[in-house]
């Protein structure tokens, strides 16, 4: 899959311009710094520690070898968003991609996450995926749940008391999916 449509410039609600581009091999320090600047509470809900350089290196290697498609959002050479379309290359779920999108606090509610979702949705369709999935922590990511609903993601199910935070409190886990079409009109 070529990267010819990158870099891509998007304009946010507040007028700031951000560049979207695929992750590159030299991005590991910028991505690690991006996650180190995030609130600890959000890092606890990820499966791996994004502040660990080896984890970030693995994510970049997965993007380079085709196990994922990952983009960063740059504003003045600072990574302000990271998004990944995680792929299964084998088995009964290889037609489903998983989205992981994280935006810097000072860029939330500016449509950056929406632009990244649109970009990865288009890429998923180009790859021939039939469905994309994303998961959220209820009570922590409620704004994101509403935003994804507005982009035609459907609540598929909730796993009760599935996530435990650093204080020992349990949170429900919301699973959402979006059915993809074979093509997307260029109207």
PyMOL commands that place a pseudoatom at each C-alpha (Angstrom):
pseudoatom trace, name=CA, resn=UNK, resi=1, chain=A, elem=C, hetatm=0, pos=[0.000, 0.000, 0.000]
pseudoatom trace, name=CA, resn=UNK, resi=2, chain=A, elem=C, hetatm=0, pos=[1.597, 3.256, -1.068]
pseudoatom trace, name=CA, resn=UNK, resi=3, chain=A, elem=C, hetatm=0, pos=[1.827, 6.384, 1.017]
pseudoatom trace, name=CA, resn=UNK, resi=4, chain=A, elem=C, hetatm=0, pos=[1.411, 8.740, -1.938]
pseudoatom trace, name=CA, resn=UNK, resi=5, chain=A, elem=C, hetatm=0, pos=[-1.418, 10.707, -0.372]
pseudoatom trace, name=CA, resn=UNK, resi=6, chain=A, elem=C, hetatm=0, pos=[0.781, 11.782, 2.517]
pseudoatom trace, name=CA, resn=UNK, resi=7, chain=A, elem=C, hetatm=0, pos=[1.721, 14.084, 4.055]
pseudoatom trace, name=CA, resn=UNK, resi=8, chain=A, elem=C, hetatm=0, pos=[-1.798, 15.409, 4.416]
pseudoatom trace, name=CA, resn=UNK, resi=9, chain=A, elem=C, hetatm=0, pos=[-2.649, 18.816, 5.851]
pseudoatom trace, name=CA, resn=UNK, resi=10, chain=A, elem=C, hetatm=0, pos=[-5.833, 19.231, 7.886]
pseudoatom trace, name=CA, resn=UNK, resi=11, chain=A, elem=C, hetatm=0, pos=[-7.266, 22.360, 9.440]
pseudoatom trace, name=CA, resn=UNK, resi=12, chain=A, elem=C, hetatm=0, pos=[-8.719, 22.056, 12.932]
pseudoatom trace, name=CA, resn=UNK, resi=13, chain=A, elem=C, hetatm=0, pos=[-11.767, 23.847, 14.353]
pseudoatom trace, name=CA, resn=UNK, resi=14, chain=A, elem=C, hetatm=0, pos=[-9.528, 26.472, 15.934]
pseudoatom trace, name=CA, resn=UNK, resi=15, chain=A, elem=C, hetatm=0, pos=[-7.738, 27.187, 12.627]
pseudoatom trace, name=CA, resn=UNK, resi=16, chain=A, elem=C, hetatm=0, pos=[-4.488, 25.402, 13.478]
pseudoatom trace, name=CA, resn=UNK, resi=17, chain=A, elem=C, hetatm=0, pos=[-2.956, 23.326, 10.704]
pseudoatom trace, name=CA, resn=UNK, resi=18, chain=A, elem=C, hetatm=0, pos=[-1.783, 19.805, 11.436]
pseudoatom trace, name=CA, resn=UNK, resi=19, chain=A, elem=C, hetatm=0, pos=[0.087, 17.399, 9.180]
pseudoatom trace, name=CA, resn=UNK, resi=20, chain=A, elem=C, hetatm=0, pos=[-0.929, 13.718, 9.083]
pseudoatom trace, name=CA, resn=UNK, resi=21, chain=A, elem=C, hetatm=0, pos=[1.651, 11.243, 7.851]
pseudoatom trace, name=CA, resn=UNK, resi=22, chain=A, elem=C, hetatm=0, pos=[2.542, 7.581, 8.316]
pseudoatom trace, name=CA, resn=UNK, resi=23, chain=A, elem=C, hetatm=0, pos=[4.814, 6.632, 11.191]
pseudoatom trace, name=CA, resn=UNK, resi=24, chain=A, elem=C, hetatm=0, pos=[8.472, 6.477, 10.185]
pseudoatom trace, name=CA, resn=UNK, resi=25, chain=A, elem=C, hetatm=0, pos=[11.365, 4.555, 11.696]
pseudoatom trace, name=CA, resn=UNK, resi=26, chain=A, elem=C, hetatm=0, pos=[12.786, 7.719, 13.281]
pseudoatom trace, name=CA, resn=UNK, resi=27, chain=A, elem=C, hetatm=0, pos=[9.575, 8.555, 15.178]
pseudoatom trace, name=CA, resn=UNK, resi=28, chain=A, elem=C, hetatm=0, pos=[10.212, 6.447, 18.279]
pseudoatom trace, name=CA, resn=UNK, resi=29, chain=A, elem=C, hetatm=0, pos=[11.498, 9.328, 20.451]
pseudoatom trace, name=CA, resn=UNK, resi=30, chain=A, elem=C, hetatm=0, pos=[8.687, 11.671, 19.399]
pseudoatom trace, name=CA, resn=UNK, resi=31, chain=A, elem=C, hetatm=0, pos=[6.015, 9.033, 20.013]
pseudoatom trace, name=CA, resn=UNK, resi=32, chain=A, elem=C, hetatm=0, pos=[7.485, 8.107, 23.416]
pseudoatom trace, name=CA, resn=UNK, resi=33, chain=A, elem=C, hetatm=0, pos=[7.570, 11.827, 24.365]
pseudoatom trace, name=CA, resn=UNK, resi=34, chain=A, elem=C, hetatm=0, pos=[3.964, 12.202, 23.178]
pseudoatom trace, name=CA, resn=UNK, resi=35, chain=A, elem=C, hetatm=0, pos=[2.840, 9.430, 25.545]
pseudoatom trace, name=CA, resn=UNK, resi=36, chain=A, elem=C, hetatm=0, pos=[5.015, 10.650, 28.431]
pseudoatom trace, name=CA, resn=UNK, resi=37, chain=A, elem=C, hetatm=0, pos=[3.158, 13.969, 28.239]
pseudoatom trace, name=CA, resn=UNK, resi=38, chain=A, elem=C, hetatm=0, pos=[-0.226, 12.236, 28.577]
pseudoatom trace, name=CA, resn=UNK, resi=39, chain=A, elem=C, hetatm=0, pos=[-2.114, 11.803, 31.839]
pseudoatom trace, name=CA, resn=UNK, resi=40, chain=A, elem=C, hetatm=0, pos=[-1.267, 8.548, 33.591]
pseudoatom trace, name=CA, resn=UNK, resi=41, chain=A, elem=C, hetatm=0, pos=[-4.950, 7.580, 33.757]
pseudoatom trace, name=CA, resn=UNK, resi=42, chain=A, elem=C, hetatm=0, pos=[-5.121, 7.164, 29.966]
pseudoatom trace, name=CA, resn=UNK, resi=43, chain=A, elem=C, hetatm=0, pos=[-1.947, 5.097, 29.812]
pseudoatom trace, name=CA, resn=UNK, resi=44, chain=A, elem=C, hetatm=0, pos=[-3.385, 2.593, 32.270]
pseudoatom trace, name=CA, resn=UNK, resi=45, chain=A, elem=C, hetatm=0, pos=[-6.082, 1.615, 29.781]
pseudoatom trace, name=CA, resn=UNK, resi=46, chain=A, elem=C, hetatm=0, pos=[-3.608, 0.613, 27.066]
pseudoatom trace, name=CA, resn=UNK, resi=47, chain=A, elem=C, hetatm=0, pos=[-2.401, -2.976, 26.801]
pseudoatom trace, name=CA, resn=UNK, resi=48, chain=A, elem=C, hetatm=0, pos=[1.275, -1.983, 26.739]
pseudoatom trace, name=CA, resn=UNK, resi=49, chain=A, elem=C, hetatm=0, pos=[3.294, 0.829, 28.310]
pseudoatom trace, name=CA, resn=UNK, resi=50, chain=A, elem=C, hetatm=0, pos=[3.695, 3.468, 25.580]
pseudoatom trace, name=CA, resn=UNK, resi=51, chain=A, elem=C, hetatm=0, pos=[6.453, 5.190, 27.575]
pseudoatom trace, name=CA, resn=UNK, resi=52, chain=A, elem=C, hetatm=0, pos=[8.650, 2.097, 27.185]
pseudoatom trace, name=CA, resn=UNK, resi=53, chain=A, elem=C, hetatm=0, pos=[10.947, 2.689, 24.189]
pseudoatom trace, name=CA, resn=UNK, resi=54, chain=A, elem=C, hetatm=0, pos=[10.804, -1.025, 23.301]
pseudoatom trace, name=CA, resn=UNK, resi=55, chain=A, elem=C, hetatm=0, pos=[6.998, -0.915, 23.078]
pseudoatom trace, name=CA, resn=UNK, resi=56, chain=A, elem=C, hetatm=0, pos=[7.144, 2.107, 20.769]
pseudoatom trace, name=CA, resn=UNK, resi=57, chain=A, elem=C, hetatm=0, pos=[9.864, 0.431, 18.701]
pseudoatom trace, name=CA, resn=UNK, resi=58, chain=A, elem=C, hetatm=0, pos=[7.636, -2.656, 18.351]
pseudoatom trace, name=CA, resn=UNK, resi=59, chain=A, elem=C, hetatm=0, pos=[4.687, -0.476, 17.248]
pseudoatom trace, name=CA, resn=UNK, resi=60, chain=A, elem=C, hetatm=0, pos=[6.866, 1.170, 14.596]
pseudoatom trace, name=CA, resn=UNK, resi=61, chain=A, elem=C, hetatm=0, pos=[8.225, -2.207, 13.451]
pseudoatom trace, name=CA, resn=UNK, resi=62, chain=A, elem=C, hetatm=0, pos=[4.637, -3.530, 13.176]
pseudoatom trace, name=CA, resn=UNK, resi=63, chain=A, elem=C, hetatm=0, pos=[3.735, -0.553, 10.970]
pseudoatom trace, name=CA, resn=UNK, resi=64, chain=A, elem=C, hetatm=0, pos=[6.782, -1.068, 8.754]
pseudoatom trace, name=CA, resn=UNK, resi=65, chain=A, elem=C, hetatm=0, pos=[6.172, -4.814, 8.304]
pseudoatom trace, name=CA, resn=UNK, resi=66, chain=A, elem=C, hetatm=0, pos=[2.433, -4.440, 7.632]
pseudoatom trace, name=CA, resn=UNK, resi=67, chain=A, elem=C, hetatm=0, pos=[0.899, -5.681, 10.904]
pseudoatom trace, name=CA, resn=UNK, resi=68, chain=A, elem=C, hetatm=0, pos=[-0.588, -2.228, 11.376]
pseudoatom trace, name=CA, resn=UNK, resi=69, chain=A, elem=C, hetatm=0, pos=[-0.986, 1.100, 9.633]
pseudoatom trace, name=CA, resn=UNK, resi=70, chain=A, elem=C, hetatm=0, pos=[-0.042, 3.941, 11.910]
pseudoatom trace, name=CA, resn=UNK, resi=71, chain=A, elem=C, hetatm=0, pos=[-0.101, 7.717, 11.493]
pseudoatom trace, name=CA, resn=UNK, resi=72, chain=A, elem=C, hetatm=0, pos=[1.072, 10.663, 13.531]
pseudoatom trace, name=CA, resn=UNK, resi=73, chain=A, elem=C, hetatm=0, pos=[-0.330, 14.184, 13.625]
pseudoatom trace, name=CA, resn=UNK, resi=74, chain=A, elem=C, hetatm=0, pos=[2.309, 16.921, 13.695]
pseudoatom trace, name=CA, resn=UNK, resi=75, chain=A, elem=C, hetatm=0, pos=[1.955, 20.555, 14.707]
pseudoatom trace, name=CA, resn=UNK, resi=76, chain=A, elem=C, hetatm=0, pos=[5.179, 22.583, 14.481]
pseudoatom trace, name=CA, resn=UNK, resi=77, chain=A, elem=C, hetatm=0, pos=[7.199, 19.312, 14.432]
pseudoatom trace, name=CA, resn=UNK, resi=78, chain=A, elem=C, hetatm=0, pos=[5.547, 18.146, 17.688]
pseudoatom trace, name=CA, resn=UNK, resi=79, chain=A, elem=C, hetatm=0, pos=[3.567, 14.896, 17.644]
pseudoatom trace, name=CA, resn=UNK, resi=80, chain=A, elem=C, hetatm=0, pos=[0.083, 15.841, 18.863]
pseudoatom trace, name=CA, resn=UNK, resi=81, chain=A, elem=C, hetatm=0, pos=[-1.748, 12.680, 17.858]
pseudoatom trace, name=CA, resn=UNK, resi=82, chain=A, elem=C, hetatm=0, pos=[-1.030, 9.021, 17.222]
pseudoatom trace, name=CA, resn=UNK, resi=83, chain=A, elem=C, hetatm=0, pos=[-3.425, 6.628, 15.559]
pseudoatom trace, name=CA, resn=UNK, resi=84, chain=A, elem=C, hetatm=0, pos=[-3.135, 3.026, 14.471]
pseudoatom trace, name=CA, resn=UNK, resi=85, chain=A, elem=C, hetatm=0, pos=[-5.193, 0.588, 12.455]
pseudoatom trace, name=CA, resn=UNK, resi=86, chain=A, elem=C, hetatm=0, pos=[-4.218, -2.773, 13.963]
pseudoatom trace, name=CA, resn=UNK, resi=87, chain=A, elem=C, hetatm=0, pos=[-4.475, -5.743, 11.625]
pseudoatom trace, name=CA, resn=UNK, resi=88, chain=A, elem=C, hetatm=0, pos=[-4.692, -9.496, 11.967]
pseudoatom trace, name=CA, resn=UNK, resi=89, chain=A, elem=C, hetatm=0, pos=[-2.876, -11.156, 9.105]
pseudoatom trace, name=CA, resn=UNK, resi=90, chain=A, elem=C, hetatm=0, pos=[-4.325, -14.592, 9.805]
pseudoatom trace, name=CA, resn=UNK, resi=91, chain=A, elem=C, hetatm=0, pos=[-7.458, -16.233, 11.139]
pseudoatom trace, name=CA, resn=UNK, resi=92, chain=A, elem=C, hetatm=0, pos=[-11.140, -15.565, 11.498]
pseudoatom trace, name=CA, resn=UNK, resi=93, chain=A, elem=C, hetatm=0, pos=[-10.720, -11.875, 12.365]
pseudoatom trace, name=CA, resn=UNK, resi=94, chain=A, elem=C, hetatm=0, pos=[-8.447, -10.786, 9.523]
pseudoatom trace, name=CA, resn=UNK, resi=95, chain=A, elem=C, hetatm=0, pos=[-11.385, -8.909, 7.936]
pseudoatom trace, name=CA, resn=UNK, resi=96, chain=A, elem=C, hetatm=0, pos=[-11.624, -6.667, 11.044]
pseudoatom trace, name=CA, resn=UNK, resi=97, chain=A, elem=C, hetatm=0, pos=[-9.230, -3.837, 11.894]
pseudoatom trace, name=CA, resn=UNK, resi=98, chain=A, elem=C, hetatm=0, pos=[-8.919, -2.249, 15.329]
pseudoatom trace, name=CA, resn=UNK, resi=99, chain=A, elem=C, hetatm=0, pos=[-8.512, 1.465, 15.842]
pseudoatom trace, name=CA, resn=UNK, resi=100, chain=A, elem=C, hetatm=0, pos=[-6.420, 3.112, 18.529]
pseudoatom trace, name=CA, resn=UNK, resi=101, chain=A, elem=C, hetatm=0, pos=[-6.471, 6.918, 18.463]
pseudoatom trace, name=CA, resn=UNK, resi=102, chain=A, elem=C, hetatm=0, pos=[-4.922, 9.194, 21.062]
pseudoatom trace, name=CA, resn=UNK, resi=103, chain=A, elem=C, hetatm=0, pos=[-4.781, 12.985, 20.875]
pseudoatom trace, name=CA, resn=UNK, resi=104, chain=A, elem=C, hetatm=0, pos=[-2.758, 15.428, 23.001]
pseudoatom trace, name=CA, resn=UNK, resi=105, chain=A, elem=C, hetatm=0, pos=[-4.901, 17.186, 25.632]
pseudoatom trace, name=CA, resn=UNK, resi=106, chain=A, elem=C, hetatm=0, pos=[-4.396, 20.619, 24.063]
pseudoatom trace, name=CA, resn=UNK, resi=107, chain=A, elem=C, hetatm=0, pos=[-5.696, 19.261, 20.731]
pseudoatom trace, name=CA, resn=UNK, resi=108, chain=A, elem=C, hetatm=0, pos=[-8.850, 17.519, 21.986]
pseudoatom trace, name=CA, resn=UNK, resi=109, chain=A, elem=C, hetatm=0, pos=[-12.251, 18.853, 20.926]
pseudoatom trace, name=CA, resn=UNK, resi=110, chain=A, elem=C, hetatm=0, pos=[-10.662, 20.406, 17.837]
pseudoatom trace, name=CA, resn=UNK, resi=111, chain=A, elem=C, hetatm=0, pos=[-11.629, 17.604, 15.373]
pseudoatom trace, name=CA, resn=UNK, resi=112, chain=A, elem=C, hetatm=0, pos=[-8.123, 16.127, 15.178]
pseudoatom trace, name=CA, resn=UNK, resi=113, chain=A, elem=C, hetatm=0, pos=[-9.375, 12.736, 16.357]
pseudoatom trace, name=CA, resn=UNK, resi=114, chain=A, elem=C, hetatm=0, pos=[-12.180, 12.904, 13.789]
pseudoatom trace, name=CA, resn=UNK, resi=115, chain=A, elem=C, hetatm=0, pos=[-9.726, 13.614, 10.964]
pseudoatom trace, name=CA, resn=UNK, resi=116, chain=A, elem=C, hetatm=0, pos=[-7.595, 10.660, 12.095]
pseudoatom trace, name=CA, resn=UNK, resi=117, chain=A, elem=C, hetatm=0, pos=[-10.612, 8.335, 12.268]
pseudoatom trace, name=CA, resn=UNK, resi=118, chain=A, elem=C, hetatm=0, pos=[-11.675, 9.373, 8.757]
pseudoatom trace, name=CA, resn=UNK, resi=119, chain=A, elem=C, hetatm=0, pos=[-8.160, 8.805, 7.452]
pseudoatom trace, name=CA, resn=UNK, resi=120, chain=A, elem=C, hetatm=0, pos=[-7.829, 5.337, 8.982]
pseudoatom trace, name=CA, resn=UNK, resi=121, chain=A, elem=C, hetatm=0, pos=[-11.362, 4.381, 7.923]
pseudoatom trace, name=CA, resn=UNK, resi=122, chain=A, elem=C, hetatm=0, pos=[-10.495, 5.223, 4.316]
pseudoatom trace, name=CA, resn=UNK, resi=123, chain=A, elem=C, hetatm=0, pos=[-7.266, 3.226, 4.613]
pseudoatom trace, name=CA, resn=UNK, resi=124, chain=A, elem=C, hetatm=0, pos=[-9.177, 0.243, 6.070]
pseudoatom trace, name=CA, resn=UNK, resi=125, chain=A, elem=C, hetatm=0, pos=[-11.541, 0.299, 3.097]
pseudoatom trace, name=CA, resn=UNK, resi=126, chain=A, elem=C, hetatm=0, pos=[-8.606, 0.463, 0.668]
pseudoatom trace, name=CA, resn=UNK, resi=127, chain=A, elem=C, hetatm=0, pos=[-7.142, -2.599, 2.417]
pseudoatom trace, name=CA, resn=UNK, resi=128, chain=A, elem=C, hetatm=0, pos=[-10.390, -4.494, 1.882]
pseudoatom trace, name=CA, resn=UNK, resi=129, chain=A, elem=C, hetatm=0, pos=[-11.378, -4.703, 5.541]
pseudoatom trace, name=CA, resn=UNK, resi=130, chain=A, elem=C, hetatm=0, pos=[-15.082, -5.251, 6.183]
pseudoatom trace, name=CA, resn=UNK, resi=131, chain=A, elem=C, hetatm=0, pos=[-15.330, -3.860, 9.700]
pseudoatom trace, name=CA, resn=UNK, resi=132, chain=A, elem=C, hetatm=0, pos=[-13.382, -1.758, 12.162]
pseudoatom trace, name=CA, resn=UNK, resi=133, chain=A, elem=C, hetatm=0, pos=[-13.562, -1.994, 15.924]
pseudoatom trace, name=CA, resn=UNK, resi=134, chain=A, elem=C, hetatm=0, pos=[-12.623, 0.313, 18.731]
pseudoatom trace, name=CA, resn=UNK, resi=135, chain=A, elem=C, hetatm=0, pos=[-12.962, -0.022, 22.493]
pseudoatom trace, name=CA, resn=UNK, resi=136, chain=A, elem=C, hetatm=0, pos=[-13.499, 2.550, 25.221]
pseudoatom trace, name=CA, resn=UNK, resi=137, chain=A, elem=C, hetatm=0, pos=[-13.527, 2.816, 28.993]
pseudoatom trace, name=CA, resn=UNK, resi=138, chain=A, elem=C, hetatm=0, pos=[-16.991, 3.947, 30.108]
pseudoatom trace, name=CA, resn=UNK, resi=139, chain=A, elem=C, hetatm=0, pos=[-16.895, 6.926, 32.436]
pseudoatom trace, name=CA, resn=UNK, resi=140, chain=A, elem=C, hetatm=0, pos=[-13.459, 7.955, 31.210]
pseudoatom trace, name=CA, resn=UNK, resi=141, chain=A, elem=C, hetatm=0, pos=[-13.897, 8.150, 27.445]
pseudoatom trace, name=CA, resn=UNK, resi=142, chain=A, elem=C, hetatm=0, pos=[-17.578, 9.078, 27.191]
pseudoatom trace, name=CA, resn=UNK, resi=143, chain=A, elem=C, hetatm=0, pos=[-16.941, 12.028, 24.850]
pseudoatom trace, name=CA, resn=UNK, resi=144, chain=A, elem=C, hetatm=0, pos=[-15.062, 9.728, 22.487]
pseudoatom trace, name=CA, resn=UNK, resi=145, chain=A, elem=C, hetatm=0, pos=[-17.931, 7.210, 22.587]
pseudoatom trace, name=CA, resn=UNK, resi=146, chain=A, elem=C, hetatm=0, pos=[-20.373, 9.938, 21.517]
pseudoatom trace, name=CA, resn=UNK, resi=147, chain=A, elem=C, hetatm=0, pos=[-17.992, 11.163, 18.811]
pseudoatom trace, name=CA, resn=UNK, resi=148, chain=A, elem=C, hetatm=0, pos=[-17.638, 7.649, 17.372]
pseudoatom trace, name=CA, resn=UNK, resi=149, chain=A, elem=C, hetatm=0, pos=[-21.418, 7.196, 17.412]
pseudoatom trace, name=CA, resn=UNK, resi=150, chain=A, elem=C, hetatm=0, pos=[-21.689, 10.354, 15.304]
pseudoatom trace, name=CA, resn=UNK, resi=151, chain=A, elem=C, hetatm=0, pos=[-19.350, 8.648, 12.785]
pseudoatom trace, name=CA, resn=UNK, resi=152, chain=A, elem=C, hetatm=0, pos=[-21.708, 5.642, 12.502]
pseudoatom trace, name=CA, resn=UNK, resi=153, chain=A, elem=C, hetatm=0, pos=[-19.945, 3.348, 14.953]
pseudoatom trace, name=CA, resn=UNK, resi=154, chain=A, elem=C, hetatm=0, pos=[-22.390, 1.073, 16.759]
pseudoatom trace, name=CA, resn=UNK, resi=155, chain=A, elem=C, hetatm=0, pos=[-22.243, -0.014, 20.385]
pseudoatom trace, name=CA, resn=UNK, resi=156, chain=A, elem=C, hetatm=0, pos=[-21.862, -3.783, 20.144]
pseudoatom trace, name=CA, resn=UNK, resi=157, chain=A, elem=C, hetatm=0, pos=[-21.505, -4.696, 23.770]
pseudoatom trace, name=CA, resn=UNK, resi=158, chain=A, elem=C, hetatm=0, pos=[-20.265, -3.799, 27.196]
pseudoatom trace, name=CA, resn=UNK, resi=159, chain=A, elem=C, hetatm=0, pos=[-18.076, -5.906, 29.437]
pseudoatom trace, name=CA, resn=UNK, resi=160, chain=A, elem=C, hetatm=0, pos=[-18.931, -4.925, 33.000]
pseudoatom trace, name=CA, resn=UNK, resi=161, chain=A, elem=C, hetatm=0, pos=[-16.191, -4.085, 35.518]
pseudoatom trace, name=CA, resn=UNK, resi=162, chain=A, elem=C, hetatm=0, pos=[-13.491, -5.115, 33.034]
pseudoatom trace, name=CA, resn=UNK, resi=163, chain=A, elem=C, hetatm=0, pos=[-10.946, -2.312, 33.547]
pseudoatom trace, name=CA, resn=UNK, resi=164, chain=A, elem=C, hetatm=0, pos=[-9.398, -1.481, 36.922]
pseudoatom trace, name=CA, resn=UNK, resi=165, chain=A, elem=C, hetatm=0, pos=[-7.740, 1.918, 37.396]
pseudoatom trace, name=CA, resn=UNK, resi=166, chain=A, elem=C, hetatm=0, pos=[-4.776, 2.830, 39.609]
pseudoatom trace, name=CA, resn=UNK, resi=167, chain=A, elem=C, hetatm=0, pos=[-7.137, 3.432, 42.571]
pseudoatom trace, name=CA, resn=UNK, resi=168, chain=A, elem=C, hetatm=0, pos=[-8.735, -0.008, 42.306]
pseudoatom trace, name=CA, resn=UNK, resi=169, chain=A, elem=C, hetatm=0, pos=[-11.982, 1.310, 40.786]
pseudoatom trace, name=CA, resn=UNK, resi=170, chain=A, elem=C, hetatm=0, pos=[-13.621, -0.824, 38.116]
pseudoatom trace, name=CA, resn=UNK, resi=171, chain=A, elem=C, hetatm=0, pos=[-14.914, 0.523, 34.810]
pseudoatom trace, name=CA, resn=UNK, resi=172, chain=A, elem=C, hetatm=0, pos=[-17.068, -0.952, 32.073]
pseudoatom trace, name=CA, resn=UNK, resi=173, chain=A, elem=C, hetatm=0, pos=[-15.496, -1.609, 28.659]
pseudoatom trace, name=CA, resn=UNK, resi=174, chain=A, elem=C, hetatm=0, pos=[-17.491, -0.489, 25.608]
pseudoatom trace, name=CA, resn=UNK, resi=175, chain=A, elem=C, hetatm=0, pos=[-16.918, -2.295, 22.289]
pseudoatom trace, name=CA, resn=UNK, resi=176, chain=A, elem=C, hetatm=0, pos=[-17.937, -0.415, 19.129]
pseudoatom trace, name=CA, resn=UNK, resi=177, chain=A, elem=C, hetatm=0, pos=[-17.780, -1.347, 15.450]
pseudoatom trace, name=CA, resn=UNK, resi=178, chain=A, elem=C, hetatm=0, pos=[-18.334, 0.220, 12.061]
pseudoatom trace, name=CA, resn=UNK, resi=179, chain=A, elem=C, hetatm=0, pos=[-19.338, -1.757, 8.996]
pseudoatom trace, name=CA, resn=UNK, resi=180, chain=A, elem=C, hetatm=0, pos=[-17.315, -0.707, 5.952]
pseudoatom trace, name=CA, resn=UNK, resi=181, chain=A, elem=C, hetatm=0, pos=[-18.437, -0.500, 2.348]
pseudoatom trace, name=CA, resn=UNK, resi=182, chain=A, elem=C, hetatm=0, pos=[-16.393, -1.835, -0.542]
pseudoatom trace, name=CA, resn=UNK, resi=183, chain=A, elem=C, hetatm=0, pos=[-16.015, 1.632, -1.974]
pseudoatom trace, name=CA, resn=UNK, resi=184, chain=A, elem=C, hetatm=0, pos=[-16.396, 5.214, -0.867]
pseudoatom trace, name=CA, resn=UNK, resi=185, chain=A, elem=C, hetatm=0, pos=[-17.834, 7.661, -3.325]
pseudoatom trace, name=CA, resn=UNK, resi=186, chain=A, elem=C, hetatm=0, pos=[-15.595, 10.500, -4.497]
pseudoatom trace, name=CA, resn=UNK, resi=187, chain=A, elem=C, hetatm=0, pos=[-18.599, 12.811, -4.861]
for i in range(1, 187): cmd.bond("trace and resi %d" % i, "trace and resi %d" % (i + 1))
show_as sticks, trace
zoom trace
